[in-house]
Amino acid sequence: MNRYLHAIRQMTEIRAKESASRRSLRISLLEGLPASILANLLGGPLQTLYLTYLGFSAFHIGLVLAIPPFTLLIQIAIAFAMQKWQDRRFYITLFAVVHRSLWVATGLIPLFFPEDSWVPIYIALWLLSMASGQAAGIIWTSLMADVVPPSIRGKYFGIRNMNSWAVICFTLLAGGQIMEWLPGARGFVVLFAVSGACVLWNGWLLLRYPNPPFEPAAGGPSFSMLLKPFADRMFRSATFFIASFILVQNIAVPLFSYVMLSILDMNASEVTLIIMLQNIVMMISYYYWGVLNGRYESQTLLLWTFPLIAASCFAWVGMAALPALAVLIVVHILLGFGQAGYNLLVFNFLIGDSPKSERPMYVAVFSALTGLAGFFGPVIGGWLYGQAEGGPEWVQRYGLTALTGLAMLVLALGAAPIVFRKRSGCQSTHGA
């Protein structure tokens, strides 16, 4: 017993001596866990399953999937507001808790509203939830750019994402099994109840975040702030290319779960297992992309990710000759590896290639342009799948996705090397 108490005292002393920087990084690692659990119990294939339960059509599902990128537009307003907001921790906590609370509230729709109103009420709550989440996101990005030292950003976020995706894999597996054991309303009650607990857990951790002083833009808030990112030729060309790539990508990728559940007639357990495979690949890949980012520039590595994501869509054409399950395994391995690299590298590209005092507006402009592209992609995709319902079966099964992948390959192999050519191998001139 004495040894046990002594060990506890030693650990307490170590924690007391722990530097503020290390403590901040540790809290950020922990905070990602409840956020990941909630997002994957209520998002991804389980969200598609819930939307189908509520009676959503392919077009409605496409519209729901388009809302998160569309709400990125709010980040421009938040970037201006941040020039007067000094307490970033408070606003991150406020917006993040509102975001997740509203998302959990969508589970109450069948209990309190008539069936013919489920679709518009869900979309309204989802819109408000995602707007709050994107508001929290830009402030979080600004805060983490100040907290994480530039020398370890790639490796740190690789480890953080790897840990989060390990939790995601378990969450998806558990969520899929719950919906198999408790189909319909009973299963959704469990998913939303666990997610409600995660809101409290996540909010408590957010209140423990570091809160370093914010450096406002020189000259204070003004319209000229919005013009500065557009005046940066390299940033502008890269952003327009990525927005174009996302527009084409989002015609197909967000609807993968819809195709598997509604067109290929796979059950929830099978779909969650396939998505879990993708997440395992992402989890492992984050670490190695982070290590590579310590050796190569983010812009150079981004060139490697675009063909991988494009190939994950084009590979659907394999269903013309091979079993669908075998093709989907290859598809999600490619997507997991490519998406992990993109998610990590585009974040480091943003915070590493923007001046510190102007960073919120750079992030906001990037998010707004890519968000608009991300909005129109799923809407177009949902509309195309609706139009294809009376056509040949192969068009819905793999044709639309494969053609989208072909267009992405043209962008990835033809346009991307030109856009990023002058950036590759060059150190950023902006301060961290």
C-alpha positions, 0 to 999 in steps of 0.5 A: 500500500505504501509503495502504491501511495509513493507511486501516486505521489511520484506521478503527481510530482511529475505532472506538476513539473510537466511543462505547459507545452507538454500538458497542452499537447497531452490534453489535445490528444485526449480531447480528440477521443470523445470527439471521434467517438461521437462523430462516428456513432452519429456520422459516416455509415451509421448516419446514412443508416439513420437517415434511411430510417428517417425516410431520406431519399438519395438527393436528401442524403446528398444534401445532408452530406453537402452541408458540412463543407457549405458551413465552412463559409462561416469561418470568414465571419469568425476570422473577422470576429477573432480580431476582437475575441481574445479568449480562444478557449472559451469560444472553442468550448462554446461552439464545440459544445453547441455543435455536438449537442445539436447533433445529439438532439437530432436523435429526438426528432422521431419522439417529438415531431410528426413523420412528415417533418423529420427531413426538414427538421433534421436538416435545420438542426444539422445545418446549425450544428455544422455551422457551430462546428466549423466556427470552433474549427477555425479557432482550434486551428489558430490555437493549435498552430500556436501551441504545437512547435513547428518542428514537431507538427507533422509527427505530433498530428500524425500521432494524434490522428493515429490515436483518434482513428484507433478509437474510430475503428473500435467505435465503428465496429461497436456501432455496427454490432449494436445496430445488428443486435438492436435494429431500428429505434432501439439501436439508435437510442444506444448510439445517441445516449453514448454520444450525449455522454461524449458531449460532456466528456469533450466539453470538460477536456476543452475547458482544460485547453491552453489559452495563449494570447492571440496575435491580431492582424496588423491594423485590426479587422478590415476588408483588406484582411479578406484580400490578402490571401487572394493576393498570395499567388502561390496560396491562391493557385493551390487553393483553387486547384484543391477546391476543384479536386474536392468538387469532383471528389465529393460527387462520389466519395461521400456517397460510398456508404449510400451505394453500399447500403442502398444499391449493393444491399449490404448490411450495416455490419458489413459496411461498418467493417469495410469503413473500419478497414479504411480507418485502420489504414488511415490510423497507421498511415497518419504516423508514416505521413507524419514521419515523411512530413518531417523530411519533405515539404507538405506541398510535395507530399500533397502531390502524392495524395491526389492520385491515391484518392482518385484511384480509390474512385476509379477502382470501382470499375473493377466490379465489372469483372470482380466480386464487389466485396474484393473491389471495395476492400481495395477501394477503401485501402487506397482511400484510407491511405490517400485521405490520411495523407491529405488530411494531415498535409493540408492542415500543415500546409495551411498553418505552415504557409500562412503568416501568423497574424493573418492565419485565421483569414487564410484558413477561412478563405481556404475553407470557404472555397473548398467548402463551396466545392464540397457543398456542390459535389454531394448535391450533384452526386445525389442528383445523379444517382436519382437520375440513374435509378431508371437506367442500367444497373452498372451505372449506379453500382460502379459507373458514376464513381469510376467516371468521377475517379477518371476525372480526378486522375486527370486533375491529379496527374495533369494539373496538380504537378503544374500548380505545385511545381514551384512550391515543391522543395521550397521552404515557406517564407511565412513565420510559424 
